[in-house]
Amino acid sequence: MSTRNREIHLASRPQGWPTADNFRLVETEVPTPGPGQIVVRNRYVSVDPYMRGRMNDVKSYVPPFALDAPLDGGAVGEVVASEAEGVRPGDTVLHGLGWREYALLDARAARKVDPDLAPVTAYLSVLGMTGLTAYAGLLEVAGMKPGETVFVSAAAGAVGSLVGQIAKLRGAAHVVGSAGSAAKVERLRALGFDAAFDYHDGPVRDSLKAAAPDGVDVYFDNVGGDHLEAAISAMKVHGRAAICGMIAQYNDTEPPAAPRNLALLIGKRLTLRGFLVGDHNHLRDEFVREMAGWLRDGRVSYDETVVDGIENAPEAFLGLLRGENLGKMLVRV
């Protein structure tokens, strides 16, 4: 085991779009575990849109990242030292201390996973928080029913691509996705979306109307902004929206303009509900069973964009915000 550890620190808080200068690569000693602790050699770490909000020093549902300290996030790796019962060197674990090569943590904060059942990256995506977000948001938060029409924004991303596939598997009549390039639109069609459009090709409202002329029952929102406004216009009476993220405004320096048609919520009796995946952990076992079956049968596909080297984690994150990923953005440590 190496004695040197490299980790990414938050050097300064971004003003608007983050830049490479907001991050710093720091070399430290590999930590030694104390009682009940383990040291994990991370193999893959996740970068996710929600991390942008944690770079701001504002009150939110999760504490902000500290300056001059390592960032954190989902990671999967191999235990290399253990002072905890039930966890041995060689075990593969999932945990929340990414953005570094070696992580020291209490064993209770790690979950053992089986690398023989699925590729280890799947536990950060389709079988992990990403998959559960799609599953819970669509089925429990939005309450999608068979025969309904579903619209998904950022549909070629890690969450959105799974939402569309789960919707079809659970009986949706028509699933529409938006994405940021012609290649991504083609990928959505290959994944089974009934219709898809590139939001650069014209007003989202017009594209959505063409793709779902009879309206939308459920909207899974990863974007906000003009996508949310378009969805409100398209939604049927008693339509529901699961608000997962609003990446379109994460880097805005001015307060965003609200959708201009919010009054439609009244007459249409719409429900717009924000959610956090952690509130739906009671679905985890059900989700894993169902998703594992779909994967085993080849009924669900998932994409990964992998960047090599912990030193390139900031660029992977910036690429995610620019929409350069297809599916889950990961860093191979």
N, C-alpha and C positions, 0 to 999 in steps of 0.2 A: 504494500500500500504506500502510495506517495505520502510525503510529509507536508507537501505544499497544497494549498487550496486556493482556487480562484473563484471570486464571486462578483456579482454586479451590484454596485451601490447606486442609490439615487443621489446624484451630486447637486442637483438644483431642481426646483419645481418648474415645470413647463408653463409658459405663457402662450396659450394657443397650442399650435401643433408642437409636439415634443421634437427635440433634435438629439443628435448623438452627444452633444455637450451636456445634456441633462443626466448622463450616466457616466459611471467610472468603473473601470476594471481594477479590482483590488486583490492583492495576494496576501493570504493569511496562512497560519498553521492549521493543519488538519486537527480538529478537536479530539479530545479523549473523552469517552463516555463515562458518566458517573452512574450511581445506582439507578436502575430502571430506565437507562438511556441506551440509545443505539446511534451508531454512525453509519450513514448511508452514502454510498458512491452513486450519485445520480447518473442515470443513463439518458433520460429524456426529461425535459422540463417544458411546461406549457406556457405560452403567452396568450393572453385573452383580452378582449376589448374592455372588460370591467376594470382592468388594471389602470387604465388611463384616469379614471375618477379617483383612484387611490393616490395618484401623484399630486393631487390638489390638497391643500391643508384646509379641508372643510369637513364639517360634521356630516356623516353619512351612516349607512347601515353597517359599514366596516371601517375600522380605523385607517387613517391615511398612512402611506409608507413614510417611514422616518428618513430624514436626510442623513447622509453619510453612514448609511446602514444598508445591508443587503435587502433587496426586494424579496418578496416571496410569492408563491403560487404553486399550482399542482406539479408534482414530480413523481417519477417512478425510478427505482434504482435497487441496487444490491446492498444488503447489510454487510459491512466489512468489519464491524466491531460491535459487541453487544454486552451489556451488563444487565439485561432484562430477561426474566423467565419467559420461555416460550418463543423467543426470537433468537435465531442463530445466524452466524455469518453464512452467507450464501443465500439467505431468504430474499425474495423479491417483495418489495413493499411499495405502497402508494402513500404519499404524504403531501404536506403543504409547504415545504421549504425548498422551492425551486430557486432559479437564478444563481446557482452556485454548484460547484463540483461535488463537494462533500457537505452533508447536512448532519448536524447533531440535534437529536430530538428525543422526547420521551416516547418510549415504545407505544404507549397508549394512543399517541397521535398518529400512528402509522397503521396501515391495514395490509396484511399479507395477501398477495395475489398469486395466482398460479400461471407462470409463463408458459406452461404446456397446454393450457386451455385456450389461450388466445395470445397474439403478439402483445408484448408489454405496452406498446403504445395505445392499444385499444382501451386500456384502463384509464387513459387520460382523455379518451374521446368517446367512441361509441358505447363502451361499457362503463363509462365514468360519469362525471358531472355533466359533460356535454350531452350525452345521450339521455340522462335523467331530466335535464332541462327541457329537451325537446318533448319527451314523453309526458312529463307532468304538466308542462305548459299547454300542450295541445289537448290532452285528455282530461285533466282535472281542472286546470285554471279556465280554459276556454270551453271545456265540456263538449268537444266535437262529437257529433252524432253521425251514424252512417247516412249516406245520401246527401250530405252537406257539401257546400263549396268552400274551399279553404284558400286563402292567399297568404303567402310567406314572403317577407322581404329579406334581403341578404340571403337568398335561398341556396346559394352555392357555398356558404360558409359551413362551419362544423355543425352548428345547431340547426340552421335552416334546412340543410340538405336532409337531415334526419327527420325533421318535422314533416316534410313533404312525403317521404317514404312511409312513415308511420301513419299518416293520414290515409294514404291509399290502402295500406294493409288493414286499417280499421274501418274501411268502407266508405271513405269520402267519394262523392260522385265526380268532383272536378277539383283539381289542385293546380294552383297558379303560383309561379315563383318569379321574383325579380332578381336580377344579377347585374354585374358591372361590366360584362364583356360578352361578345358573341360566343367565345369558346365556353364560357360558363353557362350561357343559355343552352348550348348544345349538350353540356354535361347534365343539366337539369332534365332535359328531355330523355336522355339515356337512363336517368334514375327513375323515370316513370311519371314525372310531372306531366299533366295534360296540356299545359301551356306555360310558356315562359317568355320573358322579355328583358331586353337590356334597357335599364332606366336612363341611359344616355341618349337613347334614340328619340326621345320626345317627352312631353309631360307624362308623369306617372299616371295621372288620372285618366288620360286618354288611352294609354297602353293597357291599364287594368280593365277599363270598360270594354276594350276590344277582346281581351283574354277571358273575361267573365261577364258577358253581356247581360246575364240574368241576375247579377249581383253576387255578393259574398256573405256567407253565414259566419265564418270565423277568420279572423286576421291574427297571424302570429307576427308581432312587430319586433324586429331587430334594429330598426333604422330610425323611426320617428320622422319628423319633418314632413316633406311632401308625400312620403309614403303613407304616413298616418292620415294625413288629410285626404289623400285619394281613397284610402280604405274606408274612412267614415262616409264619404260620398257613395261608395259602392255597396256598403253593408245593407243587408235587408233588415226588416223590422225584427227586433230582438237579437240582432247580431252581437257577437262577443269578440273582444280583442284581448289576447294575452300579451302584455307589454313586457318583453324580455330585456330589450336594450334599445338605446337611441343613439347609435354610433354617429349619425349624421351631425350631432351637435356636441360631441364629447370635446372637441377642440375649439369650440366657439369661444370668443372672448367677450361677446355681447350676449345679453339674454336672448334666447331663441324666440322667434315669432311663433305663437301658438297656432295650431291649425285654425284656419279662418272659418271653418264650418262647424265649430263645436255645438252650435245650436241644434244641429241635426240629431244630436244625442237624445234630445227630448222627444221629438216626434217619432223617431225610430225606436225609442226605448232601448238604446244600446248599452252594453256593459263593456267598459275598458278597465282592465284589472292588471295592475303591476304585480310581479311576483319574484321571489327569490327561491332558487332551487333548494336551499337548505330547509325551507318550510315543508318540503315534500319528501323527506327521507323515509317516511312510512311506506312509500311506493317502491323503495329501492329493490327489495327482493322480488316483487312482482315484475318490475321493469327488467331486471337482470335475467330472470327466467324467460320472459317473452323475447327480449332482444337477442339473447344467446340462441334461442331457437330460430329466429329469423336469420341470424348470421350463419348458423349451421346449415340451414336450408338454402342459403344463397339468395334470400329474399330482400336483404338489406346490404347496400354497399356503402363504403365510407372512404373519403379521400383525406390524405395527409400531405402537408407541405413541410418538409424537414430542412432546417438550416443547421449546419455543422459548427460546433464550437461555442462554448459558453461566452467567449469574447464577442460573438456575433448575436447574442440574445437581444441587445437593444435594436439592432438592425432588423431582426425578425419581428420584433414588436412594431417598429415603425412600418414595416412592410404590411403587417396585418392591418394597421390603421389605413394604409393606402389601398387596401383591397387586393394585395398581390397574392394572397393565399387562395388555394382551392381546398376546401375542407379545413381540417384542424391544422393550425400552425404550431409546430413543435421545434425545439432545439435539441439536437443530439449532442450530449455533453461528452 
